[in-house]
Amino acid sequence: MEVEVYRNLHKNCWSVRDNKTGRVIDHVDDIHLENTTLVVRPAGREKVLREKRKNVHAFIKGTPSICSNGHYMCSYIFDRVVYNPYRYASFVLEDTEEPITQAKYIYLSNQGKVFMGGE
């Protein structure tokens, strides 16, 4: 099942939304996703810039990575990914500020950080 994951600032966790229904189906501390698309909705970003008030307009879409034993699949973590609507129009690699729109693996940590991994 494909999901959309975004940071829930009120609950200090990640909200997991069903991609088809748009309903929140879980709140998690951390999650591994694979075959991801990193999405920033331009109209939502513009609203943030205009009103100086946060709203859910950026999220990561993908499939939760769970192995047959029920544990999350760990991939090698390479780069930290960040998003700040006041500085960037998309998610970017923290070190190089290179825009990122897709990744094979994404790990969203219990500290609110996002990492891109590979095989």
C-alpha positions, -999 to 999 in steps of 0.1 A, spaced: 0 0 0 14 34 -10 13 60 18 22 97 23 42 106 53 46 141 68 59 155 101 31 162 126 44 191 147 15 189 172 21 153 181 59 153 175 58 122 152 52 112 116 16 111 103 10 83 78 -18 90 53 -34 65 29 -25 77 -6 -59 67 -20 -82 80 6 -61 109 21 -70 97 56 -44 95 83 -40 58 92 -12 59 117 12 80 138 47 66 140 80 76 156 100 64 126 94 47 93 113 32 63 99 38 28 109 25 -6 103 37 -41 97 72 -29 86 105 -44 93 137 -24 64 161 -30 61 198 -23 28 213 -34 36 248 -48 3 264 -38 7 252 -2 43 265 -1 31 299 -15 5 300 12 32 294 39 53 322 24 24 346 22 9 339 57 41 329 75 21 300 90 28 263 85 5 239 67 8 203 53 21 209 18 52 187 17 54 149 22 71 118 11 51 92 -9 62 56 -9 57 20 2 65 10 38 95 -14 38 87 -44 59 105 -78 55 88 -112 58 99 -113 95 78 -82 102 108 -59 108 116 -28 88 141 -32 61 173 -12 68 191 2 38 224 20 39 219 56 49 239 80 28 226 116 28 204 137 50 174 154 32 159 186 44 130 209 34 125 245 45 98 264 26 115 297 32 147 285 16 138 258 -10 111 250 -34 117 213 -30 134 187 -7 172 190 -10 203 172 1 215 189 32 252 190 22 249 202 -14 214 217 -15 208 196 -47 170 192 -52 156 157 -46 123 144 -60 128 106 -59 148 81 -39 149 43 -37 149 44 1 139 70 27 142 67 64 123 91 86 138 90 120 123 94 155 143 127 158 123 142 129 152 138 104 150 124 69 177 103 53 180 90 17 195 56 12 205 33 -15 213 -3 -22 
